[in-house]
């Protein structure tokens, strides 16, 4: 939580008003930054006050506040757009009328795959990576041999112990994910995706983890914790003993797994789902538990395991480079959300080119870090990995001249932030005002394609870079539609505040983004981005809404369906 201490100099005239807003994103969509207003007066002193959403407005409106009842926007059209921009023939009230029933009649909108599956697979992948670290790898033969020697006469018992040991590992890490959620709360996890403060904290956190992997220092838990767990193992038996053994593994391996777990929890927290941290930890723990159970079932496989050595430290260093590269994403999100312009696309690409170039030289043995041994000759795995690293760095180079780099476009800042672009592909005409665009659609006799997005919406940028630039999609939009793009996080102030009533409470719309976010919620009953809908001249949908989906054929079908229904 955030705490702001305020010195009260005059209790009689004490008054504080403001609003708090937040946004959350997962791997397919973003929620709008909804404002939650608060107001404190002298009556609240000296009590401890917590800001609550939508404190009741005073009976007398403040100067500069426009009262705008829901569904009656035509009363003050000057607050929506310039009167000259909208012909008299356009019914502004009709354009804002809810159309949820019409959308539901078309069926469920097309959506992407589940973000929970994505975070589970990421956890699984990083779990397998953690196995190759010097803190975990040597533990596999030691632990499995312990189970086999402990139950020499009954091998089935050894397999059962190893299975319970693996289950204990899974339980411990999943519990960690649930504890993280319980501490921060579901609402907090949903509010951090585009917060500059949180993303800067995550960036700094991953930077520390990367430095740890690269050998600057080691993240080690207090030795007393490990010793206490060891004593518990010796003094207990059965399932409890196995559980404490698993807990000891988690503590002993923390210097290697800690940075990975930290990154995974950070990634899960930005998914906007209550279960995401636990699901991520489930994937991570399953990957850790598999070898201990598998080698207990097939003990002869232990002989095939590579012996521990300096290669384990090399794995840590490689992971350090990867974590360093990933940390740039969080700095980029903070930069985009606030419009600082400190990490434009070309600067981001230069940093990645340098990082993966240095990684390639390291894999060839040209660089040494703390804990590394001499590399008398380059092994085949090192050679292959260095080729991949150099190839990836070279692949990024054309991006400096504006190449879209579609496979990683969701990670990179949008192309619009780049200073130098060759052969830029963009839509011919884009309207950024809803009523102006709808007026043009009525004048030209074309349907309107309305796109709700956000400056900090990663997947909106990915759709722009991979789908909307396709020749078929671009041709259809330019020739057959009037394209209207509305940014729900646009921070430009409205000429006057607009007051609306939503869900039984009054809400003030202060920015252009507030206005478009309200339009999406009120008219379409949707609040995630990207969100695309095709409208006729009355503001009614002519096709199902469309969300994040990189399949170009699906988007073409969406456009053609809307165009066909519009012409009926």
C-alpha positions, 0 to 999 in steps of 0.5 A: 500500500502507499502512504502519504503523510500530510502536515495539517496547518489549519484543521478548519479549512482542511480539504483534500480531493483527488483520484487514484487510478491503476491498470492491469495487463495479461498476455492478451489484454489490458484493463482501463485505468479506472479513476477512484476518487477520494475526498477528505475534510476536517471531519476525518481528522485526526482519524486514520483515513483510507481512500475509498472509491468514489466518495460521494460528490458534494451537492454543489458542483465545483467550478469547471465540472460538467454534469453529464447524465448517463445516456444523455450525452447530447445535452452538452456536445461541446464536451465531446467534440467540436460542433463543427466536426460533427454534422447535424445528421449524426445523432450523438445520443444514439452513438453512445447508446449501449449495444451489449444485446446486439453484440451478444446476439452475434455470439462470443467474441474471438479471444486469445488463449488463456494467460494462465497456461502461458504463465504455467509453461513459463514456470515449467521452462524456468524450473527446468533451467533451475535444474541446471544451476550449481545449487540444484544439479548436484542434489539430484544424485545425492537425494535419490541415492539417499532414498535408495539406500534408505530402503534397500530391501523394498525398492517400492518404498524408495519410489514412494518416498521420492514421489512424496518428496517431489509432491512436497516440493510442489506443495511448498512452491505453490504455497509460496505463490498463494502466500504472495497473492494473500500478502498483496491481495488480488486487487494489488496484483491487478493494479501493477501492470502499467504502474510506473512505480511497480515496474521500476521496482521490478526492473531494479529487482531483476537487475539485482538478480542478474548481477547475482547470476553474473557473480557480483554477489550471492543471495543466500538465506541465513544459515540458521534456517538451513540448520533448523530444517536439517535438525527437523529432518533428523528428528522426524520420520515418514511424510513429515521428514520428507516435507522438511527435506524438501524445505531444506532443498528450497532453502539450500538452492535459494542462491540459484533459484531465488532470482528465477523465482523472483522473476517468475513471481514478478511476471505472474503478478503482472498477469492480472489473475489471482491464481497466476503466482500459484500457477507459475509456481506449480509449473516451476515446482513440477519441473524441479520435482520430476527428476527426483521422482524419475531417477528413483524409479529408474536409478540406472539413469543416474549413471548417464547424468553429466558430472558437476563442474564449471559448466554449472556456473556457465549456466548461471551466467547465461541466465544472468544475461537473459534476466538482464535482457528481460528486465528492460521490458519492465523499464519500457512499460514504465516509460511508455505508461508515463511518456518519458521517452527515455527508452525508445525502440531503437535504444531498447534494440541497441541494449539487446544487441549488445547484451546478446553479442556479449553473451555470444563472446562469453559462450566462446570463452572470450570472457570470464566471470567470477567462478568461471574456469578456463575454456581450453576448447569450445564444446559443441553446446557452447558453439551452438548457443553462441551461434544462436546468440550472435544470430539473434543479435544480428536479427535485431539489427534491421529493427534499428531501421524500422523492421517490425521484428514480429516474433518479439514485437510484444516485448519491444516498445512500439515502432512509433517511439523510434526516431529513424524508420525506413518504409514505414507501413501505417494506415492512411487515415486514423481518427482519434475522436469517436464522434468525428470518425463516426461523422466521417463514416456517415458522410462516406457511406463506410462502416466504422472500425473502432479500436480501443487501445492504450499507450501502455498496452503491450498487446495493442502494439503487437497487433499494430506491428503484426496484424494491422500492417498486413497487406490484406488487413491494411487494404481492407481498412484503408479502402472499406472502413473509417478507422477510429482508434481510442486510447483509454490511457490518454492523459490529455485533459478534457476542456471540462470535466464530465460527470456520469453515473455508473453502477449507481455512483457518480464518476468524473471523467477528467481526461480523454482516456477517461472518456474513451474508457467510459465509452467502452464500458458503457456502450460495449460492456467491455474494459480490456484492450485491444478491443475492436468493433465494427459499427454502422452509422447508428453506432450499432455493431454489425459483427462480433467484437474482436480481441487480441489474436495474431492470426491474420486470417481471423482478423480478415474474416472479422473485417469481411464479416462486418463489411458483408453485414453492413452492406446487407 
